[in-house]
Amino acid sequence: MSDGIEGARAIGRGRSAFKGTLGWVLTALGPFLGLVLITLLFAFLTRDSGNFLTIYNWRMIAVQTVIVGIAALGMTVIMIAGGIDLSVGSVVALVTVAIALAVRGTSIDLPNPFRTGTIHLFDLKINLGLALVGGILIGGLCGLANGAFITRLGVVPFIITLGSLKIYRGLAKWLASSTSVYIPGDTKTWWFERILATEPEPRWLLVAPGVWLLLLLSIILAFVLRYGLIGRYIYAVGSNEPTARLCGINVSGVKLAVYTLAGLAMGLAGAMQFVYLVGTGDPTTADGLELKVIAAVVIGGGSLSGGEGTVLGTLIGCLIMSVLNNGCVHAGLPNESQDIIIGAIIIAAVALDRLRRIRQAATAS
């Protein structure tokens, strides 16, 4: 009798594992099929020119995916934990301005509270490599601030990050005096313009170093989320926060870590944006980037309700966005058409997520 019970339990565990694996495969397979269909569609629309399926164009698509992709990795972790961050574009703009000012050289002053004028603290001028690292850290500080306000004030992430969106964008405009900041040409090192080069140097790299960096970060994050203890905590907090708290998980600590790590990803995306702008700090850049990032995560199977999402799905979602933008340009479609198509895909992805959750709830009951 006991052997039969144990056998039944083993079969049940096997079925549960199979269902979990099957669900994960379907979550990634759906966006992948969408990517294939969109690629075939634009290949047909551009069949006369034949430029869409060229190696050079797909290298360009890969480069165009880097900035959105790196930022989307951070957003994936946030959305799995049940949060959201609307300040992505503003953080990227702030980082580009900070890097440009640090490389060009700037004076750090504070307003004088006792009389008219400012108090001079010090002059800042560092090399390009250190400035890029500093920009990444600034992104981490922005994420830490978002996480601290969310956990300490108990306000929903949507409101906190909506406010920080305006704050960080305002800081970027104030630091740059509402104009673009350019770095001298002699400060650009030999490796700077190769990071996102369409024609990689050396050729054996096949794609730009920035693309390899995105892939490396994706592999690390996927491993952490799937096998790491912090990954289990993140999924637990996003799936059911009260239950996670009852299980002894430090929910506030997990959220703070999530937003800080995501902020570092936003800072890296800002550094890549600075490279993409060929060494320009632009306080108006990346306007609306947060919507593209959130759309990429949702299209890739992430849920706005939390507890769901994969790195592979997010990467496929980012590729879908890049292929759409690139394909519309090659097909001669206006920008308005791109916005309509992307908006329709977002609505469809959210609707499918909603139907999937309803079906899961019905099956569980």
Secondary structure, 3 states (H helix, E strand, C coil): CHHHHHHHHHHHHHHHHHHHHHHHHHHHHHHHHHHHHHHHHHHHHCCCCCCCCCHHHHHHHHHHHHHHHHHHHHHHHHHHCCCCCCCHHHHHHHHHHHHHHHHHCEEEEEECCCCCCEEEEEEECCCHHHHHHHHHHHHHHHHHHHHHHHHHHCCCHHHHHHHHHHHHHHHHHHHCCCCCEECCHHHCCCCHHHCCCCCCCCHHHCCCHHHHHHHHHHHHHHHHHHHCHHHHHHHHHHHCHHHHHHCCCCHHHHHHHHHHHHHHHHHHHHHHHHHHCCCEECCCCCCCHHHHHHHHHHHCCCCCCCCCCCHHHHHHHHHHHHHHHHHHHHHCCCHHHHHHHHHHHHHHHHHHHHHHHHHHHHHHC
